[in-house]
């Protein structure tokens, strides 16, 4: 496949991509130039310098992945990408420590006037009294956004004997308690915090969240640290709060418009520290970011789940290790179940039993939906759009989890219900790597789902195996494997036949009409399917 890189990343990331795909670099493209070239590419990798707008995404007719070498994805229209089933990959962990340490550097610089004192010394001055600072010990730090970076900042602030208040609507009180911080609302942070540091993403909800109204509620003399994303703090409101003395100082690394205009009013304040978006600028962070985004793009292009996708459910590495061997099996089970079915698909019921049922199984469910919908829809269905495509078509999806593994340590069961009946397929892993179908409509089988598979329910009578073998042999259809499954119900069995090639329609029709044959379904599992 072809990958376009429009902003510079470290060479180590480029080399990783080149091992599997064709990679082109084109820097400083304007929007029109990008729209012109993007149709040829399967993936694009950007930093903050390139805007991947809806127009660009619509023009990317072959686009499967958008990679962002960094955390923020506000320069990417994630909704437009999601609507088209395009995976948006970022590298959220690559610069966590770098940004955390930079935040602490800004906190210390702000409390002790370090840049101002340095500049004064460079001018030949020795004005000790002019740079009287404040100590961190005993002060209250308000952390807005308690994710990866916010929580790491809190750990380090505790080392300075600061009291930490955290605001984040998406974490539990138990998590905050474990981290040794008080989980509070914004009103409490504004009222009590001596320092406020911001670590939220830029979204429609967080844009200008620290605004004139917020500053009016803050404790007089508060100091602001902003190393998250430009646009979260209303810069005009901050300037007003500095003018009024509500804010005693600010340390700002990110701005709504970058690079910062040299006439910007924030540059006029002696008690404001500004830096040119350096939070992630360490050698270690840039290396990790390049590797992380490259690995994410490669995983997405292979059809594997991505731990760092911005528009898919996040999958922790521990969970990935457990569920990854089941992914292709799950997708194949969906393909088998839908091929056995006839009529309009109404309900999909998925049961996870054993250890696999004790973790977040959303990605496995999406894999099953992929397997079900890809054979019957013209549009491509992937981990990003699988659930929304199914819901759009009115398919009811139900997940069930159970400790009873039906004689298997782990078992996934897929039941597809249509207006003409239902079919159930169950599968597990042998040796924790080999995916096997172990049940089809109540028949116990042991099937490796690959290549061409012929499913033949038939009467339990002598000569049925020979009859099928002879008919296929007479038509030069080579059989590579065959087994017969039984149920508790007397009188019927199921035959599962692996064949080397597609069976012509007339041959399949003759097979269905043979005496004792109750039906015949030919299924093809291509590639990872």
C-alpha positions in Angstrom: 0.0 0.0 0.0 1.0 3.7 -0.3 1.6 6.0 2.6 2.0 9.8 2.4 3.9 11.7 5.1 3.3 15.4 5.0 5.1 16.5 8.2 8.5 15.5 9.4 9.0 12.6 11.9 12.1 10.9 13.0 13.6 8.5 10.4 13.0 5.5 12.6 9.2 5.8 12.0 9.7 6.2 8.3 11.9 3.1 8.1 9.3 1.0 10.0 6.6 2.0 7.5 9.0 1.3 4.5 9.5 -2.3 5.6 5.9 -3.1 4.6 4.7 -0.4 2.3 5.6 2.3 -0.2 6.2 5.6 1.5 6.3 9.1 0.0 7.2 12.4 1.8 5.6 15.7 0.6 6.1 18.6 3.0 4.4 22.0 3.1 1.4 21.0 0.9 -1.5 23.4 0.9 -5.0 22.2 1.0 -5.5 22.1 -2.8 -2.3 20.2 -3.3 -3.2 17.7 -0.7 -6.6 17.1 -2.2 -5.0 16.6 -5.5 -2.5 13.9 -4.4 -4.5 12.1 -1.6 -6.6 9.9 -3.9 -3.5 7.7 -4.6 -2.8 6.9 -0.9 -4.0 4.3 1.6 -2.7 6.2 4.6 -1.5 9.7 5.5 0.8 10.6 8.4 0.7 14.1 9.7 1.8 16.3 12.7 0.2 19.6 13.7 1.3 21.3 10.4 -1.2 19.5 8.2 -5.0 19.9 8.4 -6.9 16.8 7.3 -10.3 18.4 6.7 -13.5 16.8 5.5 -12.7 17.9 1.9 -9.3 16.1 2.1 -11.0 13.0 3.6 -13.7 13.0 0.9 -11.0 13.2 -1.8 -9.1 10.2 -0.2 -11.0 7.5 -2.0 -8.5 4.9 -1.0 -7.8 6.3 2.4 -7.9 3.7 5.3 -5.8 5.3 8.0 -4.9 8.8 9.2 -1.9 8.9 11.5 -1.1 11.8 13.8 2.4 11.8 15.3 1.3 13.3 18.6 -1.6 13.3 21.0 -4.0 16.0 19.7 -6.2 15.3 16.7 -7.9 18.7 16.5 -6.3 19.2 13.0 -8.1 16.1 11.8 -11.9 15.9 11.1 -12.4 12.8 13.2 -16.1 12.7 12.5 -15.7 12.8 8.8 -13.1 10.0 9.0 -15.3 7.9 11.2 -18.2 8.3 8.8 -16.1 6.9 6.0 -14.7 4.1 8.2 -11.2 5.6 8.2 -9.2 4.8 11.3 -7.5 7.8 13.0 -4.4 6.8 14.8 -2.4 9.0 17.2 0.4 8.4 19.7 -1.0 9.3 23.1 1.7 7.7 25.2 4.8 8.8 23.3 5.1 12.2 24.8 3.4 11.6 28.2 6.6 11.9 30.3 8.0 14.7 28.1 4.9 16.9 28.6 4.6 15.9 32.3 8.2 17.0 33.0 7.7 20.2 30.9 4.6 21.1 32.9 6.6 20.7 36.1 9.3 22.9 34.6 6.7 25.6 33.8 5.3 25.2 37.3 8.7 25.8 38.9 9.6 28.6 36.4 6.3 30.3 37.1 6.7 30.1 40.9 10.3 31.3 41.0 10.4 33.7 38.0 13.3 31.8 36.4 13.1 33.1 32.8 12.7 36.7 34.0 15.7 36.4 36.3 17.8 34.8 33.5 16.9 37.6 31.1 17.8 40.2 33.7 21.2 38.6 34.2 21.8 38.5 30.5 21.3 42.3 30.5 24.0 42.6 33.2 21.6 43.3 36.1 21.6 41.8 39.6 18.1 42.5 40.9 17.5 39.8 43.5 14.5 41.5 45.2 12.7 42.0 41.9 12.2 38.2 41.5 10.7 37.2 44.8 8.9 33.9 44.3 6.5 31.6 46.0 7.0 28.0 47.3 5.1 25.0 46.0 5.0 23.3 49.4 1.6 23.6 51.0 0.0 25.2 47.9 -3.0 23.7 46.1 -2.7 22.5 42.5 -5.8 22.2 40.5 -5.5 19.6 37.7 -8.1 20.0 34.9 -8.1 16.7 33.0 -6.8 13.7 34.9 -5.7 11.4 32.1 -2.2 10.1 31.4 -0.4 13.5 31.7 -2.6 15.0 34.4 -2.2 12.0 36.7 1.6 12.0 36.2 1.8 15.7 37.0 -0.2 15.0 40.2 2.3 12.4 41.3 5.2 14.8 40.9 3.3 17.6 42.6 2.7 15.4 45.6 6.5 15.1 45.8 6.6 18.8 46.4 4.0 18.4 49.2 1.3 20.1 47.2 -2.4 19.4 47.8 -3.8 18.2 44.5 -7.4 18.7 43.4 -8.5 17.0 40.1 -11.4 17.6 37.8 -12.3 14.9 35.2 -15.8 13.8 34.5 -14.5 10.5 33.0 -12.7 9.0 36.0 -14.2 7.4 39.1 -13.7 8.6 42.7 -12.0 5.3 43.4 -9.3 6.0 40.7 -8.8 9.5 42.1 -8.5 8.1 45.6 -6.0 5.5 44.5 -3.9 8.4 43.0 -4.1 10.3 46.3 -6.0 13.3 44.9 -9.4 14.8 45.7 -11.8 14.5 42.8 -13.8 17.8 42.7 -15.9 19.9 40.4 -14.5 22.9 38.5 -16.1 25.4 40.9 -13.9 24.0 43.7 -10.8 24.1 41.7 -11.4 27.7 40.7 -12.2 28.7 44.3 -9.3 26.9 46.1 -6.4 26.4 43.6 -3.2 28.4 43.9 -2.0 26.9 40.6 -4.1 25.5 37.8 -2.7 23.2 35.1 -4.8 22.1 32.1 -4.5 18.6 30.5 -7.7 18.0 28.5 -8.0 17.4 24.8 -9.4 20.2 22.6 -13.0 19.3 21.8 -16.2 21.2 21.2 -16.9 20.9 24.9 -13.5 22.0 26.1 -12.9 24.9 23.6 -12.7 28.1 25.7 -13.7 26.2 28.8 -11.3 28.4 30.8 -13.0 31.7 29.9 -14.0 35.0 31.4 -16.6 33.4 33.6 -14.1 30.9 34.9 -11.5 33.5 35.7 -14.0 35.5 37.6 -14.5 32.5 39.9 -10.8 31.9 40.5 -8.9 32.6 43.7 -7.1 36.0 43.4 -3.4 35.5 42.7 -3.9 32.1 40.9 -1.2 31.0 38.5 -2.1 29.2 35.2 -0.1 26.6 33.4 -1.3 25.6 29.9 0.6 22.9 28.1 -2.4 21.0 26.6 -3.9 22.4 23.4 -4.4 25.9 22.2 -8.0 27.1 22.3 -8.9 25.5 25.7 -8.0 28.8 27.4 -9.7 31.9 26.1 -6.6 34.1 25.5 -8.5 37.3 25.5 -10.1 36.4 28.8 -6.7 35.4 30.2 -5.3 38.8 29.2 -8.2 40.5 30.9 -7.7 38.5 34.1 -4.0 39.4 34.0 -4.9 43.1 33.7 -7.2 42.9 36.6 -4.7 41.0 38.8 -6.9 38.0 39.2 -4.1 35.9 37.6 -0.7 36.5 39.2 1.1 34.8 36.4 0.8 32.3 33.5 3.1 29.8 31.7 1.8 29.1 28.2 3.2 26.6 25.8 0.3 26.3 23.3 -1.8 28.9 21.5 -4.9 29.1 19.5 -3.0 30.3 16.5 0.5 29.1 16.0 3.1 30.4 15.5 2.2 33.2 17.9 1.9 36.6 16.4 4.8 38.8 17.6 2.3 41.6 18.4 0.2 39.3 20.7 -0.7 41.1 23.9 0.5 38.1 26.1 4.0 39.0 25.1 3.7 42.3 26.9 3.3 40.8 30.4 6.4 40.4 32.5 4.6 37.8 34.6 3.8 35.6 31.6 6.1 32.9 30.4 5.6 31.8 26.8 7.4 29.0 24.9 6.9 27.8 21.3 5.0 24.5 21.8 7.9 22.6 23.3 6.0 20.2 25.6 6.7 17.1 23.6 10.1 18.2 22.3 12.5 15.7 23.8 14.6 13.2 21.9 13.0 10.3 23.7 9.5 11.6 23.1 10.0 12.2 19.4 11.4 8.7 19.0 8.5 7.1 20.8 6.0 9.2 18.9 7.4 8.2 15.6 7.5 4.5 16.5 4.1 4.5 18.0 2.3 6.2 15.1 4.1 4.0 12.6 3.1 0.8 14.5 -0.5 2.1 14.7 -0.7 2.7 11.0 0.8 -0.7 10.2 -1.6 -2.5 12.5 -4.6 -0.6 11.0 -3.5 -1.5 7.4 -3.2 -5.1 8.4 -6.7 -5.0 9.7 -5.7 -5.5 13.3 -7.1 -3.4 16.2 -5.1 -0.4 17.1 -4.4 0.5 20.8 -4.0 4.1 19.9 -6.9 4.7 17.6 -8.8 8.0 18.3 -12.1 6.8 16.9 -12.2 3.3 18.2 -12.6 1.9 21.7 -9.2 2.0 23.4 -7.8 -1.4 24.1 -5.3 -1.7 26.9 -2.1 -3.7 26.0 -3.1 -6.4 28.6 -6.4 -6.9 27.0 -4.9 -6.9 23.5 -2.6 -9.8 24.5 -5.6 -11.8 25.6 -8.0 -11.1 22.7 -5.7 -10.7 19.7 -5.5 -14.5 19.0 -9.3 -14.5 18.8 -9.7 -11.6 16.4 -9.5 -13.5 13.1 -11.4 -16.4 14.5 -14.2 -14.0 15.6 -14.4 -12.5 12.1 -14.5 -15.9 10.4 -17.2 -17.0 12.7 -19.3 -14.0 11.6 -18.6 -14.9 8.0 -19.7 -18.5 8.5 -22.8 -17.5 10.5 -24.1 -15.1 7.8 -23.4 -17.5 5.0 -25.4 -20.2 6.7 -28.3 -17.8 7.0 -31.1 -16.7 4.6 -33.4 -13.7 4.8 -33.2 -10.3 6.5 -30.8 -10.1 9.4 -32.6 -9.0 12.5 -30.6 -9.9 15.6 -27.0 -10.8 16.5 -26.3 -12.4 19.8 -22.7 -13.0 21.0 -21.8 -15.0 24.1 -18.4 -14.9 25.6 -17.5 -17.5 28.2 -14.5 -18.1 30.3 -11.6 -15.7 30.7 -12.4 -14.0 27.4 -15.7 -13.0 29.0 -14.0 -11.1 31.8 -12.5 -8.4 29.7 -13.8 -5.6 27.5 -14.9 -7.5 24.4 -16.1 -4.6 22.1 -13.3 -5.2 19.6 -14.2 -8.9 19.3 -17.8 -7.9 18.7 -16.7 -5.5 16.0 -14.7 -8.2 14.4 -17.7 -10.5 14.3 -19.8 -7.7 12.8 -17.1 -7.2 10.2 -17.3 -10.8 9.3 -21.1 -10.7 9.0 -21.5 -7.5 7.0 -18.5 -7.5 4.6 -19.9 -10.4 2.6 -23.3 -8.8 2.1 -22.6 -5.1 1.8 -20.8 -3.1 -0.9 -19.3 -0.6 1.5 -16.2 -1.7 3.5 -16.9 -2.5 7.1 -14.0 -2.2 9.6 -13.4 -1.8 13.3 -14.3 1.9 13.1 -17.7 1.8 11.5 -18.8 -1.8 12.1 -21.2 -1.0 15.0 -22.6 2.1 13.5 -23.2 0.4 10.1 -25.0 -2.5 11.9 -27.2 -0.1 14.0 -28.0 2.0 10.9 -29.5 -1.1 9.3 -31.6 -1.8 12.4 -29.6 -4.9 13.5 -30.1 -5.6 17.2 -26.8 -6.6 18.9 -26.7 -8.3 22.2 -23.6 -9.4 24.2 -23.8 -12.0 26.9 -21.0 -13.1 29.3 -20.9 -16.3 31.2 -18.5 -18.4 33.3 -19.9 -21.6 31.8 -17.6 -22.5 28.9 -19.5 -25.5 27.6 -16.5 -27.8 28.2 -14.1 -25.2 26.8 -11.9 -22.9 28.9 -12.9 -20.0 26.5 -15.7 -20.0 24.0 -17.2 -17.5 21.6 -20.7 -18.2 20.4 -22.4 -16.3 17.6 -26.1 -16.6 16.9 -27.6 -14.9 13.9 -31.4 -14.5 13.7 -33.2 -13.6 10.4 -36.8 -13.5 9.4 -36.3 -17.1 8.1 -34.7 -18.7 11.2 -31.4 -18.7 13.1 -28.0 -20.2 13.0 -25.4 -20.6 15.7 -21.6 -20.9 15.4 -19.2 -21.4 18.3 -15.4 -21.3 18.3 -12.3 -21.4 20.5 -8.6 -21.6 20.4 -6.5 -24.7 20.5 -3.1 -24.2 22.0 -4.1 -20.5 22.5 -3.3 -19.7 18.9 -5.1 -22.0 16.5 -8.7 -20.8 15.9 -11.3 -23.6 15.5 -15.0 -23.8 14.8 -16.3 -26.3 17.3 -20.0 -26.1 16.8 -22.4 -25.4 13.9 -26.1 -25.3 14.7 -25.7 -27.7 17.6 -23.4 -30.1 15.7 -20.0 -30.7 17.3 -17.2 -30.2 14.8 -13.5 -29.3 14.7 -13.0 -27.0 11.7 -10.1 -24.8 10.7 -11.9 -21.9 9.0 -9.8 -21.2 5.9 -10.2 -21.5 2.1 -13.3 -23.1 0.7 -15.6 -24.9 3.1 -18.7 -26.9 2.2 -21.4 -27.4 5.0 -23.8 -30.3 4.3 -26.5 -31.3 6.8 -27.7 -34.8 5.9 -29.7 -37.7 7.1 -27.9 -40.2 9.3 -27.8 -43.1 6.9 -25.1 -45.3 5.4 -23.3 -44.1 2.2 -23.7 -40.4 2.7 -19.9 -39.6 2.8 -19.3 -41.8 -0.2 -22.1 -40.1 -2.1 -20.7 -36.6 -1.5 -17.1 -37.8 -2.2 -18.1 -39.4 -5.5 -20.2 -36.4 -6.7 -17.3 -34.0 -6.1 -14.7 -36.4 -7.5 -16.7 -36.8 -10.7 -16.5 -33.1 -11.2 -12.8 -32.8 -10.4 -13.3 -31.1 -7.1 -10.4 -32.0 -4.8 -11.3 -32.7 -1.1 -8.6 -31.7 1.4 -10.5 -32.6 4.5 -13.8 -34.0 5.7 -15.5 -34.7 9.0 -19.0 -35.5 10.2 -20.5 -33.9 13.2 -23.3 -35.3 15.4 -26.0 -33.9 17.6 -28.1 -35.4 20.3 -31.0 -35.3 17.9 -31.2 -38.7 16.1 -31.4 -39.0 12.4 -29.3 -36.0 11.2 -25.6 -35.3 10.9 -23.6 -32.5 9.4 -20.7 -32.9 7.0 -18.0 -30.3 6.8 -15.8 -30.7 3.7 -12.7 -28.6 2.8 -12.2 -28.3 -0.9 -9.4 -26.7 -3.0 -11.5 -24.7 -5.3 -14.9 -23.1 -5.8 -17.7 -25.6 -6.7 -19.6 -24.6 -9.8 -23.3 -23.7 -9.3 -24.6 -26.8 -11.2 -22.5 -29.2 -9.1 -23.7 -27.5 -5.9 -27.3 -27.7 -7.2 -26.9 -31.5 -7.9 -25.5 -32.0 -4.5 -28.4 -30.3 -2.8 -30.9 -32.5 -4.8 -29.1 -35.8 -3.9 -31.2 -38.2 -1.7 -30.5 -37.7 2.0 -28.8 -34.3 1.6 -30.7 -31.6 3.6 -28.8 -28.7 2.2 -25.4 -27.4 1.1 -23.6 -24.1 1.8 -20.3 -23.2 0.2 -18.3 -20.6 2.2 -15.0 -18.9 1.3 -12.7 -17.5 3.9 -10.3 -15.2 2.0 -7.1 -13.8 3.5 -7.6 -12.9 7.1 -11.3 -13.6 6.7 
